[in-house]
Amino acid sequence: MTYNIHPIFVHFPIAMLCIYSIIKILPFQKWFPSVAWKDIERILLVVGVLGSFAALATGDTAEHLVHPNRQLVNVHATFAALSTWMYSALLVGEIASIINSKNFQYKKGLEWLAVVLKSVERILCSKAISLILVVVGFIAISVTGMLGGVISYGLSADPFTPLLLKIMGITIS
């Protein structure tokens, strides 16, 4: 017998990435300047992104075990992938930032790697781009969760669900 373990894996990355988003969006660094926010953000992001890939993988399995509305599952999967890739892009920027801060001595012929990593960091860690990625990721993960609630619990899971489904043109029968 195969079990649907997807619900076990989804909540932890959602929590980690939502907390990460709130810390990035609100001015916690100004409110509490003595806290090592960059370290906290990076830990939340690494754990959240790794967990979201596990949730995506188990979601594929759950899709074959539970047979809800096909349109609803497809939109849920699309928003799940979107949120995962938004946060993954932020993680790639953070990894590039960490590597760049170490001042590695690149072997001859690999100097191009330093240029690429600096460009990746400059783009993905810029305030404007990272804020866009965080906001889009946060919206996507919120929609994913709401649609997951509809799949699991029906229309009564959230009071905003009927409005969201109407906006997206999804009909539940």
TAQUICOR-V94203 format. One line per field, one symbol per residue. burial: 1 if it has 16 or more other C-alpha atoms within 10 Angstrom, else 0. Layout:
burial: ???
This chain:
burial: 00000100110111011111101100000000000010001101110110111011011011100000000110111011111111111111111110000000000000000100110110011000011011111111111111111110001010001100100000000
